[in-house]
């Protein structure tokens, strides 16, 4: 059986978005429908780059890592007297990374180094991933809505001009396209604009 399509998910162990786009396009060619930027640079370690988003919050205090955690990274909790409503996440960095990578993608596509029919793919974690990794369990439910709202704002924001092709992908642990609280997100791949 001949492979007719290839779907890449998130991380690609190369040095830059440009290296990912050119290498993947060169190897897989017209079998590609979309290309992620590879989550390179600071994002190369999945969600770890989000830790400063939590530790820089003025109403959250940093506490030691969980004794049996997946990694010995600090966690946060609401400081005494703080309420979850007091926590406002600003830019998480996903939109900025997507915009920067898209500029590279668009240039390479214009120069014929990425297939004409290929779309730019944005990959994001479910809010549950960073919340469960960086927030103490007793405060996860309280802080998740604020982080989720910011992540959705970045997902639904204007990554690229409306005339561009774009596939937005939200990955969830169970593959349903639903957030942890079973709220519908968006289709796994939103329709691309021509």
For each residue, the residues with C-beta under 8 A, 3 or more apart:
1:
2:
3: 6 31
4: 31
5: 31 32 33
6: 3 28 31 32 33
7: 33 34
8: 12 24 32 34 35 36 121
9: 36 123 169 171
10: 36 38 39 123 171
11: 36 38 39 44 46
12: 8 20 23 24 36 38 39 40
13: 38 44
14: 19 20 23 38 40
15: 19 40
16: 19 20 38 40 41
17: 20 21 37 38 40 100 101 104 105
18: 21 22 104 108
19: 14 15 16 22 23 38 40
20: 12 14 16 17 23 24 35 36 37 38 40
21: 17 18 24 25 35 37 104 105 108 113 114
22: 18 19 25 26 108 113 114
23: 12 14 19 20 26 27
24: 8 12 20 21 27 28 32 35
25: 21 22 28 29 32 35 108 113 114 115 118
26: 22 23 29 113
27: 23 24
28: 6 24 25 31 32
29: 25 26 32 115
30: 115 117
31: 3 4 5 6 28
32: 5 6 8 24 25 28 29 35 115 118
33: 5 6 7 117 118 119 167
34: 7 8 118 119 120 121 167 169 189
35: 8 20 21 24 25 32 105 114 118 119 120 121
36: 8 9 10 11 12 20 39 121 122 123 169
37: 17 20 21 40 97 98 101 104 105 120 121
38: 10 11 12 13 14 16 17 19 20
39: 10 11 12 36 43 44 46 123
40: 12 14 15 16 17 19 20 37 43 44
41: 16 44
42: 49
43: 39 40 46 49 93 97
44: 11 13 39 40 41
45: 48 49
46: 11 39 43 125 129
47: 50 125 129 130 133
48: 45 51 71 73
49: 42 43 45 52 93
50: 47 53 54 92 93 130 134
51: 48 54 55 73 74 134
52: 49 55 56
53: 50 56 57 89 92 93 130
54: 50 51 57 60 76 130 134 135
55: 51 52 60 62 74 76 134
56: 52 53
57: 53 54 60 76 87 89
58:
59: 78 79 82 86 87
60: 54 55 57 76 77 78 79 82 87 143
61: 76 77 78 79
62: 55 74 75 76
63: 74 75 76 77 136
64: 74 75
65: 69 71 72 73 74 75
66: 69 75 136
67:
68:
69: 65 66 72 73 75
70: 133
71: 48 65 133
72: 65 69
73: 48 51 65 69 133 134
74: 51 55 62 63 64 65 134
75: 62 63 64 65 66 69 134 135 136
76: 54 55 57 60 61 62 63 134 135 136 139
77: 60 61 63 135 136 138 139
78: 59 60 61 82 83 84 87 139 142 143
79: 59 60 61 82
80:
81:
82: 59 60 78 79 86 87
83: 78 86
84: 78 87 139 142 143 145 146
85:
86: 59 82 83
87: 57 59 60 78 82 84 143 146
88: 146
89: 53 57 92 146 147 149 150
90: 150
91: 95 96 150 154
92: 50 53 89 95 147 150 151 154
93: 43 49 50 53 96 97
94: 97 98 122 124 151 154 155
95: 91 92 98 99 154 157 159
96: 91 93 99 100
97: 37 43 93 94 100 101
98: 37 94 95 101 102 122 159 160
99: 95 96 102 103 159 160
100: 17 96 97 103 104
101: 17 37 97 98 104 105 120
102: 98 99 105 106 120 159 160 164 166
103: 99 100 106 107
104: 17 18 21 37 100 101 107 108
105: 17 21 35 37 101 102 108 109 114 120
106: 102 103 109 110 120 160 164
107: 103 104 110 111
108: 18 21 22 25 104 105 111 113 114
109: 105 106 112 113 114 115 116 118
110: 106 107
111: 107 108
112: 109
113: 21 22 25 26 108 109
114: 21 22 25 35 105 108 109 118
115: 25 29 30 32 109 118
116: 109
117: 30 33
118: 25 32 33 34 35 109 114 115 165
119: 33 34 35 165 166 167 192
120: 34 35 37 101 102 105 106 160 164 165 166 167
121: 8 34 35 36 37 167 168 169
122: 36 94 98 155 159 166 167 168 169
123: 9 10 36 39 169 171
124: 94 151 154 155 169 170 171
125: 46 47 128 129 130 171
126: 129 170 171 172 173 179 180
127: 130 131 144 147 148 151 179 180
128: 125 131 132 144 173 179 180
129: 46 47 125 126 132 133 173
130: 47 50 53 54 125 127 133 134 147
131: 127 128 134 135 140 143 144 147
132: 128 129 135 140
133: 47 70 71 73 129 130
134: 50 51 54 55 73 74 75 76 130 131
135: 54 75 76 77 131 132 139 140 143 144
136: 63 66 75 76 77 139 140
137: 140
138: 77
139: 76 77 78 84 135 136 142 143
140: 131 132 135 136 137 143 144
141: 144
142: 78 84 139 145
143: 60 78 84 87 131 135 139 140 146 147
144: 127 128 131 135 140 141 147 148 180 181
145: 84 142 148 149
146: 84 87 88 89 143 149 150
147: 89 92 127 130 131 143 144 150 151
148: 127 144 145 151 152 179
149: 89 145 146 152 153
150: 89 90 91 92 146 147 153 154
151: 92 94 124 127 147 148 154 155
152: 148 149 155 156 185
153: 149 150 156 157
154: 91 92 94 95 124 150 151 157
155: 94 122 124 151 152 168 170 185 186
156: 152 153 186
157: 95 153 154
158: 161 162
159: 95 98 99 102 122 166 168
160: 98 99 102 106 120 164 166
161: 158 164
162: 158 193
163: 193 194
164: 102 106 120 160 161 193
165: 118 119 120 192 193 194
166: 102 119 120 122 159 160 190 192 193
167: 33 34 119 120 121 122 189 190 192
168: 121 122 155 159 186 189 190
169: 9 34 36 121 122 123 124 188 189
170: 124 126 155 177 185 186 188
171: 9 10 123 124 125 126 175
172: 126 175 176 177 178 179 185
173: 126 128 129
174: 178
175: 171 172
176: 172
177: 170 172 184 185 186 187 188
178: 172 174 182 183 184 185
179: 126 127 128 148 172 182 183 184 185
180: 126 127 128 144
181: 144
182: 178 179
183: 178 179
184: 177 178 179
185: 152 155 170 172 177 178 179
186: 155 156 168 170 177 190
187: 177 190 191
188: 169 170 177
189: 34 167 168 169
190: 166 167 168 186 187
191: 187
192: 119 165 166 167
193: 162 163 164 165 166
194: 163 165
